[in-house]
């Protein structure tokens, strides 16, 4: 499987759309989502990198199984 390019996602909506995981479950399972400076990141309060999200989701699925 080819590695995806590292991309910055800003805002819960774009992060949720990318992962397919709800905001509540991302918080509960400790997904790597960071607080961002709203002035720097176009008014968004949270940011995440796609490669970190992919790795974390893969680890969670291995531990708990796919839904």
N, C-alpha and C positions, 0 to 999 in steps of 0.2 A: 504494500500500500504506500503510495506516495505521500510524503509529509506535506501538510497544508502550510501555506505561507502564514507567518505570524502577523496577525491583524489586530488592531485595537478596536474594541466595540465599546460604545458609550451609551449608557442608559439601560435600564432594566428591560425595556421592550426589545431592543436589538439583541441583548444577551439571551433573553428568553426565546426569541425567535431562532437564534443560532443553535442553542442547546436542546430545545424542546422540553426544558425542565422549568417548572414554575418557580417563581421568586421565593416562595416559602420553602420549597425543597432545596433550592440552592443555598439558602441560609442554614437550614437544618443540617445539610451534609457538608457544609464548609467549603463550597466552591470558591475558587480564587477570584473574588470580585473585590475591587478596591474602591475606596472613596477617592473621588477626583476633585480637583480644584475647578469649580464651576466656571470661572473666568477663562481658564485655559482650554477646557473641553466643551465649549459651546453650550454651557448651561446644564450639562448632565452631571448628576451627582455621583454616579458609579461608572467604573470602567473595568474591562476584563480583556485579556489576551486570548485569542482563539486557541493557540497551542496549549496553554495552561488549562483551558476549559476542556479540551479534548482529552488530555492526559488524566485529568481528575474524573471525568465522566467514565473513562475506560476503567479506572481503578475502582470506582463505586460499583460499576456493573460486574466486575470480577468478584467483588466482595459480597454483594447482595443479589446478584443475578439480574438479568434484563427484565424490565417490566413487561 
